Amino acid sequence: MGNSRVDLSYLETFSGGDKILIAEMMERFVLDAPDQLKSIDESINLGDWKSAYKNLHNFKSTLNFIAIQEIKDQVLAMEKIAKEETSVSTLKEKYKLLFDECKLLVEEIKKTLSQ
């Protein structure tokens, strides 16, 4: 992936360029992402396909506001695996990659917010 994991273009359009709203949405992501990722991980580890799909779908919506397309594509691929109930091991592998990317995304957002 490229240097930046953050893409605020959708959020800037959605907010009409409102810097305060953009900062609030970024803060909300930083607060919510860890819990959302934990829910995804738990549902995958339980083999609960429906919950995994639901949690991934919800997280995808959250990412739409803030993340680059490559991260959104990762979630989309995972969502497809969960919907088709094809491979828990593949889903677990993809989750590890997603978790690492999102950890870096959160760090980047925190850095942006502190400037």
Residue, then its C-alpha position, 0 to 999 in steps of 0.5 A: m500500500g502507499n504511504s497514506r492509509v487515510d482518504l478523507s475525500y468522501l468525508e470532505t464531500f459528505s461534510g461539505g468541508d466542515k473541518i469540525l465534523i471531519a475531526e469528530m468523525m476521525e475521532r469517532f473512528v479512532l474510538d470505534a474501530p478497536d471494538q469493531l475489529k474485536s467483534i469481527d475477530e470474535s465472530i471469525n474465531l467462533g465460526d459464526w459466519k452470519s455475525a462475521y458478515k454483519n460485523l464486516h459489513n458494518f465496518k466497511s461502512t465505517l471505513n468508507f468515510i476515512a480509509i483508502q480503497e485498498i483497505k475497503d477492498q480487503v474488507l469487501a473480500m472478507e465480507k464475500i468469504a463470510k457470506e459464502e462461508t468458504s474458509v475460516s482459515t483464509l478469513k483469519e489470515k485476512y483479518k490479521l492483515l486487516f488488523d495490522e492495516c487498521k492499527l496503522l490507519v488509527e495511528e495515522i489518524k491520531k497523528t493528523l488530529s494532533q497537528 
